[in-house]
Amino acid sequence: MKIMKIDGTNPEPDKIKIARMAMKKGSIIIYPTDTVYGIGANVFDEEAILKVFSIKKRPLNKPLSICISRIEDIKQVAKIDSKIETIIRNILPGPFTIILKKNDNISSLLTAGSDKIGIRIPDNSVCMDLSRDFPITSTSANLSGYDIPESADEVLNQLGSSVDIMMDAGICKHGIPSTVIDMTVYPPKVLREGAGTLCLENMVKE
């Protein structure tokens, strides 16, 4: 496993390129987000997706979320209307996972057979740069059922050398998982309270 120290605010382009090229070839990386460290793989590589499940010892009936770079990229992976897009623009980038109906190009492996996909745009420059060419998996860098690590050292204690690249940017900003919001219903519904706080009632007023 290769360990790379990286600036979480102004990530070095050469290090981003190394990680991105590695994922393009099927490698698995650990990367920092605004909440906790995540496990990244190319979402269009089903073999790599299976590796993520294996590394986490996560059952295949539990879906994985994905990370994208910009709000404009959402339409490439999911269905979105103008009303929901307005809400999304008020909260992303940020510590939220939004649930939308997936497009056909998203593997059912990621969604555990569901037609819904969790999407993140973390408020973190490393994430945005890593997912600029293609979406990457966004699942916490821990063994399934274990405590979620806040630091790179804690990640290594759990996952050891099971990944190809570790991008170490120090302690993540929030240290707890994202807030999950189901936006396939209206008004949207919070499924899990996490790092992000918001008042949905104010956002859905006509």
Secondary structure as the mmCIF struct_conf table of DSSP 4:
data_model
#
loop_
_struct_conf.conf_type_id
_struct_conf.id
_struct_conf.beg_label_comp_id
_struct_conf.beg_label_asym_id
_struct_conf.beg_label_seq_id
_struct_conf.end_label_comp_id
_struct_conf.end_label_asym_id
_struct_conf.end_label_seq_id
STRN STRN1 LYS A 2 LYS A 5
BEND BEND1 GLY A 8 ASN A 10
HELX_RH_AL_P HELX_RH_AL_P1 PRO A 13 LYS A 24
TURN_TY1_P TURN_TY1_P1 LYS A 25 GLY A 26
STRN STRN2 ILE A 29 TYR A 31
BEND BEND2 ASP A 34 VAL A 36
STRN STRN3 GLY A 38 GLY A 40
STRN STRN4 ASN A 42 ASN A 42
TURN_TY1_P TURN_TY1_P2 VAL A 43 PHE A 44
HELX_RH_AL_P HELX_RH_AL_P2 GLU A 46 LYS A 56
TURN_TY1_P TURN_TY1_P3 LYS A 57 LYS A 57
TURN_TY1_P TURN_TY1_P4 LEU A 60 ASN A 61
BEND BEND3 LYS A 62 LYS A 62
STRN STRN5 SER A 65 CYS A 67
BEND BEND4 SER A 69 SER A 69
HELX_RH_3T_P HELX_RH_3T_P1 ILE A 71 ASP A 73
HELX_RH_AL_P HELX_RH_AL_P3 ILE A 74 VAL A 77
STRN STRN6 ALA A 78 ALA A 78
HELX_RH_AL_P HELX_RH_AL_P4 SER A 82 ILE A 91
BEND BEND5 PRO A 93 PRO A 95
STRN STRN7 PHE A 96 LYS A 101
STRN STRN8 LYS A 102 LYS A 102
HELX_LH_PP_P HELX_LH_PP_P1 ASN A 103 ASN A 103
TURN_TY1_P TURN_TY1_P5 ASP A 104 ASN A 105
BEND BEND6 ILE A 106 ILE A 106
HELX_RH_AL_P HELX_RH_AL_P5 SER A 108 THR A 111
TURN_TY1_P TURN_TY1_P6 ALA A 112 GLY A 113
BEND BEND7 ASP A 115 ASP A 115
STRN STRN9 LYS A 116 ARG A 120
BEND BEND8 ASP A 123 ASP A 123
HELX_RH_AL_P HELX_RH_AL_P6 SER A 125 LEU A 130
TURN_TY1_P TURN_TY1_P7 SER A 131 SER A 131
BEND BEND9 ARG A 132 PHE A 134
STRN STRN10 ILE A 136 SER A 140
BEND BEND10 ALA A 141 ASN A 142
TURN_TY1_P TURN_TY1_P8 SER A 144 GLY A 145
BEND BEND11 TYR A 146 TYR A 146
HELX_LH_PP_P HELX_LH_PP_P2 ASP A 147 PRO A 149
BEND BEND12 GLU A 150 SER A 151
HELX_RH_AL_P HELX_RH_AL_P7 ALA A 152 LEU A 159
TURN_TY1_P TURN_TY1_P9 GLY A 160 SER A 161
BEND BEND13 SER A 162 ASP A 164
STRN STRN11 ILE A 165 ASP A 168
BEND BEND14 GLY A 170 ILE A 171
BEND BEND15 LYS A 173 HIS A 174
BEND BEND16 ILE A 176 ILE A 176
HELX_LH_PP_P HELX_LH_PP_P3 PRO A 177 SER A 178
STRN STRN12 THR A 179 ASP A 182
BEND BEND17 THR A 184 PRO A 187
STRN STRN13 LYS A 189 ARG A 192
BEND BEND18 ALA A 195 ALA A 195
HELX_RH_AL_P HELX_RH_AL_P8 LEU A 200 MET A 203
TURN_TY1_P TURN_TY1_P10 VAL A 204 VAL A 204
#
